[in-house]
Amino acid sequence: MTRLVLFAALGLGLVACPKPPVYPACKTDKDCSEKSERCVFGKCEQCIDDKDCSADQRCERNVCVDQPECEADTDCAEGQACREGRCVTPEPTGAQSCQVDQECEEGQRCVDGLCAAVRSCSADSDCQENEGCQNGSCLPLVAEKPGQGACADEAGDLWAAVHFDFNGDKLADDARERLDRLARCLREIDKAEIRILGHADERGTEEYNLHLGERRARAVKRYLVNLGVPENKLPVVSYGENRPVSEGQDESSWAKNRRAEFER
């Protein structure tokens, strides 16, 4: 009888002590501590933010990667230019390298990383395709109607939200193209000030999603500032998962909530 009671007690003890998750599965950071990793959505990952990486690295998509060598030409030695995060010596073309129009001389604009002369015009027909005549100069239109300024928004997409991949804060090419246009608009309006609001979908902890929303908003701000928009015009706020635009429980709904939007 004593043995039966002992075996029963042991059996209850086994039921009461579930096995920990098998790496890389996890429930808390403690399950990942042996490899100095963090628990992200049930899986051990290298990092959640830059603080989890070494001083010369940053966290991208939960992986610690080396910091870019540069973000602008001014970070490089004389005679070099910043291209895709690395300082390189441009091929001799006689043209000055650039990232934004402000780095070029008067009468020039930045085209494909090099300063090019702005053509004068009296009508849109004097300009190339995808350009319009604005204030006597041929300037890129992006999504604008010919003959209208940088703030033209007939299609209603200039101030639309910028969307992001799952757990990401990198700007897609189409987002960068629209932000180029938005930057020109903001530079033209002296008193313009917009708040950049960062959001995340509901997956993950509330604390993590607040941080993710801030990363997304700051990615948009950093891009606009690099294009010459004054930093004090762009305050940043993160709402994390707390202001969804879609209440669905599927990828289509979550994709709509992974965004940074503008409040004027």
N, C-alpha and C positions, 0 to 999 in steps of 0.2 A: 504493500500500500504506500509506503514511504517513497519507493522508487517511482511509482505512478505520479505521485504529487510532484516529485522533483522533475520528471520528464515534462509534465504539464507546465510547470513554471518556466523551464527552459524554452519550451515551445512558445509561450506567451512572450518571453523576452526576445525571441527572434522576430516575432511579428511586430513587436513594439519598436524595433531598431532597424528600419529599412536601410538597404545598402545605399551608399552615396552614389551620385551619377558617375558614369564612366567617361573619362576624358575623351573628347572635348565637350561632352554635355555638362551642364552645370545648372544650379539653382541660385547660387550666390557667388560672390567673388572668392569666398573661402574655398570653393571647389576648384578654383583655378590657381590658387596661391603657390602650388609647387613650381609652376612655370612662370610665376610673376605676371599672370595675365588677369583679365577682367571678364566678368560674366555679362554677355550681351545677348539678349533674346534667347537664353538657354544654351549658348555656346561660348566656350572660352576663346577670347580674342586678345590680340596684343595690347589694344588700347581702346579707350573711350574718348579721351581728349589728349592734347599735347603734353599735359603733365605726366602722363604714363610713359612717355618716351624720353630718350636722352636729350641733352641740351641742344644737340645739333640735328635733331629730328623733329618731325611733327606727325600727328595722327591723321591718316587719310583712310577712310573706309575700314576703320579698326585695325589698320596696319601701320607700324612706325616706319616712315620713309624719311630719307635725308631731306633736310631743308633745301629749298632751291638756292642756288648760288646768288641769284639776283631776282628782283621784281621790276626794276626799272634800269634804264641805261646809266643813271647816276650811281648805281651800286657797283658799276664796273670800272676798270682802269681806263685811262684816256685812250681813245682809239678803238674801244670795244663797245659792243651793244648787247643788251639783254635779249636773248631769244630762247623762249621755252624754259626759263629758269636758269640758263647758263650764259656766262659771259663769253661772247665770241667776237672775232675780228671780222667785220663785214667785208665782203668782196669790194674792191675799189670800183665805185661807180661814179664818183664825183658828187653823189647826192648824200645829204646828211641823214643818218638813221633817226628814227623817231618811233614813238608809241602813240602820241596824241598831237593834235594840230598845234598846241601851244609851244611845242619844242621846235617848230619850224620858223623860218624867217617870215617877215611880213610879205604877203602875196603868195604864200605857199600853204599847203596842207599835207597831212600825213596819209600816204597811200601805200599799203602793203609794206609798212615799216620804213619807208623812205620819204623824205620831203619832196613834194612835186609842186610845180607852179600851178596856181589857180587860174583857170582860163576866164577871161572876161566875157560877158554876154549881154544881150538885150532881150532875149526871149529863150524859152526852153529849147527851141529848135537849134540854138547855137551850141548846146551841150551834148555830151555823150549819153548813151542809154543809161538809165538809173541815176541821172543827174538832173537837176533843175536849176533855173536861173533865179538866184536869190541875192538881192542887193547888188546886181551887176556882176556876180561871180557864179561860175558853175560849181555847185556843191552836191554831194551825194544825197539821194532822196531816201534811201532805205525803203520804208513803207509809206512815205508821204506822197501826197498828190503834187504833181509838178507845179511850180510857181508859189508854193506855200512854205511857211517857215518850219523850223525844227519842231515846233509844238503842235503841228497839224495832227489831228487825231480823228479823222472822219470815220475810220473803221472801229474806233473804240479800243484799240489794242495797245496804245502807248503806255497806259497806266495799269495794264492787266498784270495779274500776279505772275511771278517767276516760279516755275515748278522745279522740283529736284528729284533725283533718284532716291530709292530707299536708303535711309541712313546716310545720305550723302549731302555735301554742301558745295559741290563743284557746279559751276555754271555751264549749261549746255551752249552750243554754238548759236542756236537761235535766240537764246536769252541774251548772250553777249551782243548780238546784232541789234536787238531792241534797246538794250541799255546804252549802246553807243548813241542812238538817236535821243534817248531820254537825257543823256548827259548834255548834249548840245542844247536841248530845250532848257534845262536847268541853268546852264551857263548864260543863256539869253535873258532869263528872268532874274533881276537883281534881288528881289525880295522873296524868291521861291524858297520854301522849306517844306520838306516832306518827311514823315516818319516812315521808317522801314520796319514792318512788322513780320517777325519770323514765326513760323508754325511747323508742327509735326503731326504725323498721324498718331493714332492712339496706342500703337505697339511700343513697349518699353515703359520704364518708370516715368512718373511725372517729372522728377528731377532731371532725368536724362533728356527728356523731350524739351524741357525748357532750355537746356544747354544747346541741344541740336537746333532749336528754332533761332537761338541767338547766333550760332555759327552761320546759319543760312542768311540771316539779315546782314551780318557783318561781311559776308562774301559779296553781297550786292553793293553794300556801302564801299568796300575796298575797291571794287571795280570802278564805281562812279568817281571816287576820289582820284584814282589814277588817271581818269579822263579829264580832270580839271575842275570837278565840282567841289566847292568848298566843304570841308568836313563838317563845319558847324551847321550846314543846311540839312544834314542827314542824321538826325537822332535815331537810335535803334531801340526797339522793344521786342521781347520774345513772349509769346503766349503759349508756346509748347503745343500740347494737345487740346487746350481748353477752348478753342474757338474753331471747331471744324466747320467746313462749308458743306460737307456731306456726312451723313450719319451712317452710311452703309458699312458692312463688315466684309468688304471684298477689295481686291486690288484697285479696281476702278475708283472706288470712293477714297481709299487711302492715298492714291496718287494725287487727287484733287486737294487733299489736306497738307501734302508736303510742299510748302510754298513760302515765299516771301512776298508781301503785298505792300502797297503804298497808301499812305493816308495823308491827304493834302489838307 
